[in-house]
Structures are given as structure tokens and as C-alpha cells.
Amino acid sequence: MKFNSTIPVQYVTKGKGKKKKKIPLLATNSCPPSGLWKFKYIADYTTTFDSAIESSQTVETTQKCTK
């Protein structure tokens, strides 16, 4: 099974007139020393109604910090 997930970029407008700037809504003011943000997703699967976990998958990825 393949599972794709994305977070669409949304912006907040700051300022007025010609000084108006679009700033990403999901933003940080610093970057880890490695230059990468680390993400981890854990999926537990079940095919029964008793919620017994039959399988689990962990996916780890990184994203470069951008300005």
C-alpha cells in the first residue's frame, strides 16, 4: 500500500500597501543545526472491529530548511 501526505502551503498577509508581505502560515524562526527538519509517521493497521493492531509501519523523512 502506498500512502502520500502533503501539507498545502497557506499564507498570512502582513503589512499594508507596498510593504505588504505574504508569510507562510506554517513557519519557524530558526532551523536545527543540521539544517534539516525531521519527521516521523507511525501507521497502525487493523482489519477487525476490535481494534487489535495487526501491523505497524514507521516512516521517517527529512526536509531542508528554506528561507
Residue, then its C-alpha position, 0 to 999 in steps of 0.5 A: m500500500k502506498f500512502n502520500s501526505t502533503i501539507p498545502v502551503q497557506y499564507v498570512t498577509k502582513g503589512k499594508g500597501k507596498k510593504k505588504k508581505k505574504i508569510p507562510l502560515l506554517a513557519t519557524n524562526s530558526c532551523p536545527p543545526s543540521g539544517l534539516w527538519k525531521f519527521k516521523y509517521i507511525a501507521d497502525y493497521t487493523t482489519t477487525f472491529d476490535s481494534a487489535i493492531e495487526s501491523s505497524q509501519t514507521v516512516e521517517t523523512t527529512q526536509k531542508c530548511t528554506k528561507 
